[in-house]
């Protein structure tokens, strides 16, 4: 039986993903009509429609292209650091840490 291991997530990978998720949640910056706000109200149909419209905006609108570019930039920087520094660990101990 295999021993359960603690995952060691990539900080730059999470930052790149959260950049995209933040944009998909609400493309125009108004919290009142964000996807998460609609889900918390229980209006799943409206939340799904909002998610679909922000998904299209991610590729079509300049603000979406900017968020996509930032996300790719963060991922590229992380890959560069891993290549140069040999995948360094950021953390508290040998068992609990993050990777770049």
N, CA, C and O of each residue as an XYZ file, in Angstrom:
400
protein
N       0.845     -1.176      0.000
C       0.000      0.000      0.000
C       0.894      1.244      0.000
O       1.864      1.318      0.754
N       0.560      2.218     -0.849
C       1.391      3.412     -0.960
C       1.127      4.376      0.189
O       0.030      4.443      0.745
N       2.152      5.102      0.511
C       2.090      6.090      1.582
C       1.498      7.396      1.037
O       1.893      7.853     -0.036
N       0.557      7.994      1.766
C      -0.055      9.244      1.324
C       0.967     10.376      1.415
O       1.660     10.519      2.422
N       1.053     11.180      0.352
C       2.028     12.256      0.304
C       1.326     13.607      0.300
O       0.206     13.735     -0.193
N       1.989     14.598      0.849
C       1.486     15.963      0.843
C       1.816     16.581     -0.518
O       2.970     16.529     -0.945
N       0.834     17.162     -1.207
C       1.145     17.797     -2.490
C       1.964     19.069     -2.282
O       1.804     19.764     -1.278
N       2.823     19.360     -3.222
C       3.656     20.561     -3.166
C       3.349     21.407     -4.395
O       4.005     21.267     -5.427
N       2.352     22.288     -4.287
C       1.923     23.056     -5.465
C       2.951     24.093     -5.899
O       3.791     24.538     -5.116
N       2.859     24.454     -7.149
C       3.705     25.483     -7.730
C       3.077     26.847     -7.462
O       1.915     27.071     -7.802
N       3.820     27.740     -6.867
C       3.316     29.080     -6.554
C       3.007     29.849     -7.837
O       1.967     30.499     -7.941
N       3.909     29.773     -8.808
C       3.675     30.507    -10.048
C       2.537     29.879    -10.847
O       1.795     30.595    -11.519
N       2.387     28.572    -10.788
C       1.271     27.921    -11.469
C      -0.061     28.320    -10.867
O      -1.028     28.572    -11.586
N      -0.107     28.376     -9.524
C      -1.344     28.804     -8.858
C      -1.643     30.260     -9.176
O      -2.800     30.612     -9.407
N      -0.624     31.115     -9.193
C      -0.837     32.534     -9.499
C      -1.358     32.711    -10.924
O      -2.251     33.524    -11.162
N      -0.808     31.957    -11.863
C      -1.279     32.035    -13.245
C      -2.730     31.561    -13.349
O      -3.541     32.182    -14.035
N      -3.047     30.478    -12.677
C      -4.415     29.963    -12.698
C      -5.402     30.905    -12.044
O      -6.506     31.103    -12.551
N      -5.013     31.486    -10.920
C      -5.910     32.409    -10.225
C      -6.119     33.697    -11.004
O      -7.167     34.329    -10.869
N      -5.153     34.099    -11.813
C      -5.333     35.268    -12.676
C      -6.470     35.013    -13.666
O      -7.322     35.875    -13.882
N      -6.473     33.830    -14.256
C      -7.540     33.464    -15.196
C      -8.871     33.313    -14.467
O      -9.894     33.813    -14.934
N      -8.863     32.624    -13.320
C     -10.099     32.421    -12.568
C     -10.709     33.735    -12.112
O     -11.930     33.892    -12.136
N      -9.876     34.677    -11.697
C     -10.373     35.984    -11.277
C     -11.070     36.689    -12.429
O     -12.125     37.297    -12.243
N     -10.488     36.610    -13.611
C     -11.120     37.233    -14.770
C     -12.421     36.524    -15.129
O     -13.423     37.177    -15.421
N     -12.413     35.197    -15.110
C     -13.621     34.449    -15.446
C     -14.743     34.704    -14.448
O     -15.917     34.678    -14.816
N     -14.394     34.951    -13.192
C     -15.413     35.240    -12.187
C     -16.145     36.531    -12.518
O     -17.369     36.606    -12.412
N     -15.394     37.538    -12.917
C     -16.032     38.817    -13.206
C     -15.154     39.654    -14.122
O     -14.180     40.254    -13.668
N     -15.480     39.699    -15.383
C     -14.662     40.387    -16.383
C     -14.689     41.901    -16.241
O     -13.690     42.560    -16.532
N     -15.810     42.471    -15.800
C     -15.901     43.926    -15.791
C     -15.678     44.564    -14.420
O     -15.811     45.780    -14.284
N     -15.347     43.779    -13.414
C     -14.969     44.335    -12.120
C     -16.096     44.671    -11.171
O     -15.830     45.207    -10.095
N     -17.333     44.388    -11.508
C     -18.457     44.677    -10.617
C     -18.845     43.443     -9.814
O     -19.319     42.462    -10.386
N     -18.654     43.477     -8.508
C     -18.897     42.294     -7.678
C     -20.354     41.855     -7.705
O     -20.642     40.666     -7.569
N     -21.266     42.786     -7.877
C     -22.690     42.454     -7.776
C     -23.147     41.449     -8.834
O     -24.123     40.732     -8.618
N     -22.464     41.389     -9.958
C     -22.869     40.424    -10.980
C     -21.780     39.401    -11.279
O     -21.691     38.916    -12.407
N     -20.957     39.065    -10.306
C     -19.914     38.075    -10.517
C     -20.496     36.663    -10.462
O     -21.592     36.447     -9.946
N     -19.750     35.721    -10.996
C     -20.194     34.326    -11.021
C     -20.384     33.807     -9.600
O     -21.404     33.185     -9.302
N     -19.416     34.056     -8.722
C     -19.519     33.554     -7.342
C     -20.677     34.183     -6.586
O     -21.304     33.521     -5.759
N     -20.967     35.438     -6.853
C     -22.092     36.097     -6.207
C     -23.409     35.456     -6.646
O     -24.307     35.250     -5.829
N     -23.522     35.142     -7.938
C     -24.737     34.490     -8.428
C     -24.877     33.074     -7.854
O     -25.987     32.639     -7.546
N     -23.776     32.368     -7.713
C     -23.827     31.030     -7.109
C     -24.264     31.125     -5.651
O     -25.062     30.311     -5.186
N     -23.744     32.116     -4.931
C     -24.132     32.269     -3.520
C     -25.606     32.631     -3.371
O     -26.224     32.315     -2.355
N     -26.172     33.291     -4.381
C     -27.609     33.599     -4.366
C     -28.452     32.385     -4.757
O     -29.665     32.375     -4.545
N     -27.819     31.378     -5.320
C     -28.535     30.185     -5.750
C     -29.042     30.253     -7.176
O     -29.794     29.377     -7.602
N     -28.651     31.267     -7.920
C     -29.085     31.420     -9.308
C     -28.019     30.814    -10.221
O     -27.197     31.530    -10.794
N     -28.044     29.483    -10.348
C     -27.013     28.768    -11.088
C     -27.094     29.018    -12.593
O     -26.068     29.034    -13.273
N     -28.289     29.212    -13.110
C     -28.434     29.472    -14.537
C     -27.785     30.815    -14.894
O     -27.078     30.916    -15.897
N     -28.019     31.826    -14.089
C     -27.418     33.135    -14.344
C     -25.897     33.074    -14.160
O     -25.151     33.713    -14.902
N     -25.446     32.302    -13.168
C     -24.008     32.141    -12.942
C     -23.349     31.466    -14.145
O     -22.266     31.870    -14.568
N     -24.002     30.437    -14.696
C     -23.454     29.742    -15.852
C     -23.408     30.661    -17.071
O     -22.427     30.656    -17.815
N     -24.458     31.445    -17.277
C     -24.465     32.401    -18.397
C     -23.345     33.428    -18.234
O     -22.676     33.791    -19.202
N     -23.150     33.888    -17.002
C     -22.083     34.866    -16.734
C     -20.708     34.251    -17.006
O     -19.835     34.904    -17.579
N     -20.520     33.009    -16.598
C     -19.252     32.318    -16.833
C     -18.999     32.153    -18.328
O     -17.870     32.326    -18.789
N     -20.030     31.823    -19.079
C     -19.877     31.667    -20.529
C     -19.541     32.999    -21.200
O     -18.720     33.037    -22.117
N     -20.163     34.087    -20.755
C     -19.871     35.390    -21.372
C     -18.466     35.858    -21.015
O     -17.786     36.438    -21.861
N     -18.012     35.623    -19.788
C     -16.644     36.020    -19.432
C     -15.622     35.123    -20.110
O     -14.500     35.557    -20.370
N     -15.988     33.878    -20.402
C     -15.077     32.993    -21.143
C     -14.851     33.517    -22.549
O     -13.724     33.511    -23.044
N     -15.914     33.969    -23.194
C     -15.769     34.562    -24.535
C     -14.973     35.865    -24.456
O     -14.144     36.148    -25.321
N     -15.229     36.644    -23.425
C     -14.542     37.928    -23.269
C     -13.044     37.738    -23.024
O     -12.238     38.602    -23.371
N     -12.679     36.612    -22.430
C     -11.264     36.333    -22.158
C     -10.449     36.324    -23.446
O      -9.275     36.696    -23.440
N     -11.053     35.907    -24.534
C     -10.354     35.822    -25.813
C     -10.616     37.044    -26.701
O      -9.765     37.410    -27.511
N     -11.781     37.675    -26.556
C     -12.163     38.755    -27.469
C     -11.793     40.151    -26.969
O     -11.318     40.974    -27.751
N     -12.001     40.430    -25.694
C     -11.816     41.786    -25.179
C     -10.344     42.060    -24.877
O      -9.599     41.144    -24.530
N      -9.927     43.313    -25.009
C      -8.547     43.671    -24.647
C      -8.220     43.371    -23.184
O      -7.102     42.959    -22.876
N      -9.178     43.574    -22.283
C      -8.915     43.270    -20.869
C      -8.721     41.762    -20.651
O      -7.929     41.352    -19.803
N      -9.439     40.951    -21.413
C      -9.272     39.505    -21.316
C      -7.936     39.059    -21.870
O      -7.267     38.198    -21.300
N      -7.555     39.656    -22.988
C      -6.252     39.333    -23.575
C      -5.121     39.754    -22.640
O      -4.084     39.094    -22.572
N      -5.329     40.859    -21.919
C      -4.328     41.312    -20.953
C      -4.208     40.300    -19.805
O      -3.098     39.954    -19.400
N      -5.344     39.827    -19.283
C      -5.327     38.836    -18.206
C      -4.673     37.540    -18.674
O      -3.915     36.918    -17.929
N      -4.964     37.138    -19.895
C      -4.361     35.936    -20.464
C      -2.855     36.118    -20.609
O      -2.085     35.210    -20.299
N      -2.439     37.277    -21.075
C      -1.009     37.575    -21.207
C      -0.292     37.592    -19.871
O       0.827     37.091    -19.757
N      -0.937     38.171    -18.847
C      -0.339     38.181    -17.511
C      -0.173     36.760    -16.986
O       0.852     36.419    -16.396
N      -1.186     35.944    -17.206
C      -1.135     34.564    -16.753
C       0.001     33.792    -17.425
O       0.745     33.060    -16.772
N       0.119     33.968    -18.730
C       1.195     33.299    -19.468
C       2.549     33.827    -19.015
O       3.501     33.058    -18.885
N       2.644     35.134    -18.772
C       3.893     35.733    -18.289
C       4.327     35.170    -16.947
O       5.504     34.874    -16.744
N       3.389     35.022    -16.039
C       3.705     34.448    -14.717
C       4.196     33.018    -14.872
O       5.167     32.620    -14.229
N       3.530     32.244    -15.721
C       3.934     30.851    -15.935
C       5.323     30.768    -16.570
O       6.117     29.904    -16.199
N       5.623     31.648    -17.516
C       6.932     31.645    -18.172
C       8.031     32.033    -17.188
O       9.110     31.441    -17.190
N       7.753     33.030    -16.346
C       8.742     33.423    -15.330
C       9.018     32.253    -14.388
O      10.172     31.980    -14.056
N       7.966     31.567    -13.958
C       8.141     30.409    -13.079
C       8.954     29.316    -13.736
O       9.815     28.710    -13.098
N       8.689     29.055    -15.011
C       9.457     28.036    -15.737
C      10.920     28.442    -15.856
O      11.815     27.608    -15.721
N      11.161     29.729    -16.111
C      12.534     30.215    -16.197
C      13.280     30.081    -14.879
O      14.436     29.656    -14.855
N      12.623     30.442    -13.785
C      13.253     30.312    -12.464
C      13.546     28.848    -12.153
O      14.613     28.522    -11.633
N      12.593     27.962    -12.475
C      12.822     26.530    -12.230
C      13.995     26.015    -13.047
O      14.773     25.191    -12.566
N      14.126     26.493    -14.277
C      15.220     26.039    -15.128
C      16.570     26.535    -14.604
O      17.552     25.792    -14.612
N      16.619     27.786    -14.152
C      17.873     28.371    -13.675
C      18.217     27.892    -12.263
O      19.370     27.561    -11.984
N      17.227     27.855    -11.378
C      17.492     27.569     -9.965
C      17.282     26.109     -9.579
O      17.541     25.739     -8.434
N      16.826     25.285    -10.489
C      16.682     23.863    -10.174
C      15.486     23.520     -9.311
O      15.597     22.677     -8.421
N      14.353     24.145     -9.545
C      13.107     23.859     -8.830
C      13.233     24.057     -7.316
O      13.073     23.100     -6.558
N      13.515     25.277     -6.869
C      13.707     25.534     -5.434
C      12.422     25.369     -4.626
O      11.315     25.480     -5.152
N      12.600     25.106     -3.355
C      11.474     24.936     -2.434
C      11.286     26.207     -1.618
O      12.258     26.825     -1.184
N      10.036     26.590     -1.413
C       9.689     27.713     -0.552
C       8.805     27.160      0.549
O       7.713     26.668      0.268
N       9.244     27.228      1.782
C       8.361     26.693      2.799
C       8.950     26.653      4.180
O       9.934     27.319      4.497
N       8.302     25.838      4.992
C       8.543     25.827      6.413
C       9.375     24.632      6.876
O      10.097     24.726      7.869
N       9.279     23.530      6.176
C      10.007     22.321      6.580
C      10.210     21.443      5.352
O       9.844     21.827      4.241
N      10.793     20.269      5.552
C      11.001     19.342      4.437
C       9.697     18.714      3.970
O       9.627     18.208      2.850
N       8.663     18.735      4.806
C       7.396     18.115      4.437
C       6.359     19.117      3.952
O       5.464     18.751      3.190
N       6.458     20.367      4.376
C       5.455     21.362      4.028
C       6.124     22.520      3.298
O       6.759     23.373      3.918
N       5.977     22.544      1.979
C       6.601     23.593      1.183
C       5.875     23.747     -0.146
O       5.061     22.907     -0.531
N       6.186     24.834     -0.833
C       5.685     25.108     -2.182
C       6.866     25.071     -3.136
O       8.018     25.184     -2.717
N       6.583     24.915     -4.388
C       7.610     25.005     -5.413
C       7.390     26.300     -6.194
O       6.294     26.859     -6.205
N       8.456     26.763     -6.847
C       8.354     27.966     -7.687
C       7.599     27.610     -8.939
O       7.390     28.467     -9.798
